[in-house]
Amino acid sequence: MKSGALNKRIGLVARSTSVDVYGQRVEASGTEYPRWASVKELPAEERQIAEGTARVRRIEIIIRAPIADLPNIDTRWQVSYDGRYYDITSITDPDGYNRSRLIHAESEQ
């Protein structure tokens, strides 16, 4: 992977769930891990939700691996990019050599 392609700054954010004093589950964002990445915006789509129709923005991100300081990155994490938080939907090793990670993420508008 050429380093010039990694020209966007993203943050990988760990989400955690805890229980408050009333016994309610509370989701919280944790530490943000900054990374240089290649970001490609995919075509938006519309989905039916309970309140009507929601527009979903999707992005495809490539980051360098190994990512030793991100021990358990998975689909519970989020990506912050361009002032918006995206939920990670998949993480793959595109070439099978553990050199990079391909992350798909989406955010409702």
C-alpha positions, 0 to 999 in steps of 0.5 A, spaced: 500 500 500 502 506 498 503 511 503 500 517 499 493 513 499 492 514 506 491 521 506 485 522 510 485 523 518 480 518 522 479 516 529 477 509 531 472 509 537 471 504 542 464 504 545 462 501 551 456 499 555 455 500 563 450 500 568 448 507 571 445 507 578 438 506 576 440 499 573 439 502 566 444 500 560 448 506 558 452 506 552 459 511 552 464 512 547 471 511 549 478 513 547 479 515 540 485 512 536 487 517 530 489 513 524 491 515 517 486 512 512 484 512 505 476 513 505 472 512 499 464 515 500 460 509 497 453 511 494 448 513 500 441 509 500 435 509 504 432 504 509 425 503 512 425 504 519 419 505 525 419 513 524 419 512 516 425 513 511 432 514 513 438 516 509 444 512 510 451 514 508 456 509 507 464 509 507 469 504 505 476 505 509 483 502 508 488 503 514 495 500 515 495 493 519 497 490 524 494 495 529 497 492 535 494 498 540 487 496 538 487 490 541 479 488 540 477 492 534 470 489 532 463 491 529 462 495 536 466 500 534 465 507 531 469 511 526 469 518 526 470 522 520 469 529 517 465 531 523 460 524 523 460 518 527 459 511 523 458 505 525 463 499 523 459 494 519 465 489 517 472 489 518 476 484 513 484 483 511 483 485 503 489 481 501 490 476 506 497 478 508 495 482 515 498 488 511 491 492 511 484 492 514 478 494 510 473 497 514 465 498 512 461 503 516 455 507 515 451 512 519 444 514 518 442 522 517 
